[in-house]
Amino acid sequence: MATLQNIRTKAGLLVAIVIGLSLAAFILGDLLQGGSSMFQRNRLEVGVIDGESIQYPEFQQEVEELGEIFKQNYGQNQLDDNTWAQVREQAWQRKIAEIVMGEAYDDLGIEVSSDELFDMLQGSNPHQIVRQIFSNPQTGQFDRTAVVRFLKGMETGAVSPEDRASWLNIEQQIVEERTQGKYTNMVAKGMYITSEQAEASATAGNKSVNFDYIALPHSTVADDEVTVTETDLRDYYNAHKEDYESEASRRIEYIAYPVEPSERDFAEAEEWITDIKSDFEETENTIQFVDTNSDISFNDVWDKKDDLPEAVGNWIYDEGAEVGSVYGPYKEAETFTLVKLYKSEMMPDSVEARHILLQVTTQAELIAAQQLADSLKTMIENGADFAELARTNSSDQGSAINGGDLGWFQRGQMVKPFENAAFNNTTDSVTIVASQFGLHLVQTTKRGKLTRQVQVAYLTRNVEPSTRTYQNVYAKASQFVGENPTAEAFNTAVSEQGLTKRVANVSENQRTIVGLEDARPLVRAAYEADVNDILTNNQDSRIFELGDNFVVAILASETPKGIAPFDNVKARVELAVTKEKKAEVLVEKAKAALNGADLAAAAATLDTEVKTANAINFNSFSVPGIGLEPAVIGTVGALAVDQVSAPIAGNNGVYVVMPTSVNEGAGVDVAAEKMRLAQTNTYRVGSEVFNVYRNSVEIEDKRAKFY
């Protein structure tokens, strides 16, 4: 049923299929052994939102339902770890919104009545998603009778449980969206824009300034020109503590033993590809041989000389290699390759073609489309007008209006089956070919200049670390751990052996560490350890296998949520204080240079030049040439023409500005500006109000225990 397919593919995130809790059952089997019911409940707690405990079974069901949506939207049977992490994060944020905003809606009595829901589903004002699902694909018109038919099918049991669950989820999402819309509109209506506000905003937006300026970057002051004391650092830290508020984090120090192919692995790979060369030369089924033996499948492309690796191109085009001959093996990075000249033909660089597309979505449609395609092909071969048939039959409306004409195109611009047909056709011949878009009747109308093109079969052997190599590298990591069982011994050995120690600061739910694959087990271990512990994985091993690395790590320190201790952010504080000190030096230099001088003379004294910025107004985000400098924008808008400013300490340096002209713009439309500001408030109010509510409640995230 096409409508049900629409529910799955068009509803976006307004789709869900309820599935079993297989993963939950697996984890519950381990967690529910012994203990009181309260203890069990605490162990299953994924988080607490505004005092409400979120239990693993409930949360995991929502995660799996959302995961099914992702699978359907992306056309996948399975999701990778990173996508599952996105799914869990989205489910968590939805749970927060449900609890935090649900209470606000209840307090205000905001709800969606059954009459409203009826109207949005099958009444005179159907929701956009309902319109999208139940629109006639041929006419684009909304089909209300299809909605009614589907809903009756739900009542009689004619709709599958999966599609019923999908629809009920859509209803729930529509209700939530309408409820949120009511609340957002209510708040937005209370944010009245006065005429004075609108006039000031419109005036500021209309007024633009052209100005000259001198820029003195902080980098022009050497570090040794300023003195930063410990007192300076602590005074700055105490005055700006809010800038150093952070989430809880752990500092991991680790060494990695990369598993890389050994010399013996390279020798064995080279021996293998040398031994198979004769078989590659003699085989009559080159494609099957490559697909069976090569680490990279056969690639059905036609190449000219410049498209090939230089040595291969020279071998074929300059040395006159014959079809069936083999070149190599040659080594490139960690790969050995044999090359076989599979085909060589004179072919056009490009073709001009037209087509008629018959879309197909079901097996029945395929049979009907094949019959129609055969009939159209016969008509064209008997003299019928291709262009007219394209206009009346092709589903590709973009080309149908032009009689199916696609113009000139080169290889690689069309899907492969279509490309092969267009380039293999003789002029004006018609071929029927299938692609993911349906059935095409392809007619090549012109062929470009013929050039020699070849198909090359590459037989590749990637050099991979052998089991022996893995064992040898693991033995090194194991020996290090065995000889250095404490953090102190770890650091001493790293220093004495000249090993590279790496550092990572990680948050509790973090999944990645730069340079390491699949780092989640290492992060979880850091949050289960004490400072100065050697980290252990869930198999009680102190060696983590992360991608192609064996890793040994210690927990060097932990930082609780809140204001970071001075020592943890000292380097950041020092950068900020140094910048302030350099700005003070530059301000004094600029003042001295400006003493009675104009901008050009001051620039000469400072060994710099006067630059220009144009069309800057109060709403500008940045200044071309100097970047994000709100102090400069604010100052220049308040100066008179030819008035030189005092030195301005900005984000990236110190500046002196002088407006050269001001454009006040046309008269302001206060009513239009009022409407624009009101719309802006409406757009912003939803997220900003949610953030206010969210920040007013306590949220404890314990997902890291489970994922």
Secondary structure, 3 states (H helix, E strand, C coil): CHHHHHHHHHCCCCCCCCCCCHHHHHHHHHHCCCCCHHHHHHHCEEEEECCEEEEHHHHHHHHHHHHHHHHHHHCCCCCCHHHHHHHHHHHHHHHHHHHHHHHHHHHHCCCCCHHHHHHHHHCCCCCHHHHHHCECCCCCCECHHHHHHHHHHHHHCCCCHHHHHHHHHHHHHHHHHHHHHHHHHHHHHCCCCCHHHHHHHHHHHHCEEEEEEEEEEHHHCCHHHCCCCHHHHHHHHHHCHHHHEECCEEEEEEEEEECCCCHHHHHHHHHHHHHHHHHHHHCCCHHHHHHHHCCCCCCCCCECHHHCCHHHHHHHHHCCCCCCCEEEEEEECCEEEEEEEEEEEEEECEEEEEEEEECCCCHHHHHHHHHHHHHHHHHHHCCCCHHHHHHHHCCCHHHHCCCCEEEEEECCCCCHHHHHHHHHCCCCCEEEEEECCEEEEEEEEEECCEEEEEEEEEEEEECCCCHHHHHHHHHHHHHHHHHCCCHHHHHHHHHHCCCCCEEEEECCCCCCECCECCCHHHHHHHCCCCCCCECCCCCCCCCEEECCEEEEEEEEEEECCEECCHHHHHHHHHHHHHHHHHHHHHHHHHHHHHCCCCHHHHHHHCCCCCEEEEEECCCCCCECCCECCHHHHHHHCCCCCCCCCCCEECCCEEEEEEEEEEECCCCCCHHHHHHHHHHHHHHHHHHHHHHHHHHCCCEEECHHHCC
